[in-house]
Amino acid sequence: MGLLEQLAAFARAKKALVTVVFDGGPDKVAPEGSAFHGVKVLYAERGSDADTRIERLVETATDPRGLTIVTSDRRLAFLVRSLGATVIRSGEFRARIERLLESIPGAEDGEQFEVGDVNAWLRYFGSLPQDDDVSED
């Protein structure tokens, strides 16, 4: 199961609104502003990065205190916290998704969830399980 499927399962189970922001250009399968099973998909703007897009989303939010940002980037975490958002480190969020998916007997189509892809995604985006073991500066 890929990242978007896992986020969609998380959003359904927690009845949460989820937005994911990717670096790079939009994908044909999940273009800018699309919704993948309820997960809003955004991308970094040309010449920028996902962190900058996330910063702007929090800065312009009507209620930043109602937002939870998943990141292990200390600079981004500091900035969004100062704006009122809650921050969860990537490794902690990965563990939450794993526990949640393990507690769900099967997907709606009968397929079992595989949590191994979460680790691959975190490695791809530079967040490894040991990130949670690093103390905050």
C-alpha positions in Angstrom: 0.0 0.0 0.0 1.4 3.4 -1.0 1.6 6.6 1.0 -1.7 8.1 -0.3 -3.6 4.9 0.5 -2.2 4.9 4.0 -3.1 8.5 4.5 -6.6 7.9 3.2 -7.0 5.0 5.6 -5.8 7.2 8.4 -8.1 10.0 7.4 -11.1 7.6 7.3 -10.3 5.9 10.6 -9.7 9.2 12.4 -12.3 11.2 10.6 -9.6 13.8 9.9 -9.0 16.2 7.1 -5.6 15.3 5.6 -3.5 17.3 3.2 -0.2 16.1 1.9 2.4 18.4 0.3 5.0 16.8 -2.0 8.3 18.3 -3.3 8.6 18.2 -7.1 6.1 18.7 -9.9 2.6 17.4 -9.9 1.9 13.8 -10.7 -0.5 12.7 -13.4 -2.3 10.3 -11.2 -2.7 12.8 -8.3 -2.5 16.3 -9.8 -2.2 19.5 -7.8 -5.4 20.2 -5.8 -6.8 16.7 -6.4 -8.3 14.5 -3.7 -7.2 11.0 -3.4 -9.9 9.1 -1.4 -10.3 12.3 0.6 -6.7 13.2 1.0 -6.0 16.6 -0.6 -2.8 16.5 -2.7 -0.6 19.6 -3.1 2.9 20.1 -4.5 5.7 22.6 -4.0 5.4 25.6 -6.2 7.9 25.9 -9.1 11.3 26.9 -7.8 10.3 26.2 -4.2 9.9 23.3 -1.8 7.2 21.6 0.2 8.3 23.2 3.5 7.7 26.7 2.0 4.3 25.6 0.8 3.5 24.2 4.2 4.6 27.4 5.9 2.3 29.5 3.7 -0.6 27.1 4.4 -0.2 27.6 8.1 0.4 31.3 7.8 -2.8 31.8 5.9 -5.0 29.3 7.8 -8.0 30.7 9.6 -7.2 28.6 12.6 -3.6 27.4 12.7 -4.2 26.0 16.2 -6.4 23.4 14.6 -3.6 22.2 12.3 -1.2 19.3 12.9 1.9 19.3 10.8 3.9 16.1 10.4 7.6 16.9 9.9 11.0 16.1 11.4 12.5 19.3 9.9 13.4 21.4 13.0 13.2 24.8 11.2 9.7 24.0 9.8 8.6 22.6 13.2 9.8 25.8 15.0 8.1 28.1 12.5 4.7 26.3 12.4 4.7 26.0 16.2 5.3 29.7 16.6 2.2 30.2 14.4 0.1 28.0 16.7 0.1 24.7 14.8 0.8 21.4 16.5 3.8 19.4 15.3 4.2 15.6 15.2 7.6 14.2 14.2 7.5 12.0 11.2 8.7 8.9 13.1 5.9 9.3 15.7 3.3 9.7 12.9 4.7 6.6 11.2 4.2 4.6 14.4 0.7 5.9 14.8 -0.2 4.9 11.2 1.4 1.5 11.7 -0.6 0.9 14.9 -3.8 2.1 13.3 -3.4 -0.1 10.1 -2.5 -3.1 12.2 -5.7 -2.7 14.1 -7.9 -2.6 11.0 -8.7 -6.2 9.9 -8.7 -5.5 6.2 -9.4 -2.8 3.6 -12.9 -2.3 2.2 -12.0 -4.6 -0.8 -10.8 -7.3 1.5 -7.1 -6.6 1.0 -4.9 -6.5 4.0 -3.0 -3.3 4.7 0.8 -3.6 4.5 2.6 -1.1 6.8 6.1 -1.7 5.5 5.6 1.0 2.8 5.5 3.6 5.5 9.2 3.0 6.3 10.1 3.2 2.6 8.2 6.5 2.3 9.9 7.9 5.3 13.4 6.8 4.0 12.5 8.4 0.6 11.7 11.7 2.3 14.7 11.6 4.6 12.9 10.6 7.8 14.1 7.4 9.3 12.8 5.6 12.5 15.8 6.9 14.5 14.6 10.5 13.9 12.4 10.2 17.0 15.5 9.3 19.0 17.3 12.6 18.2 16.8 15.2 20.8 15.4 18.6 19.9 18.0 21.5 19.6 
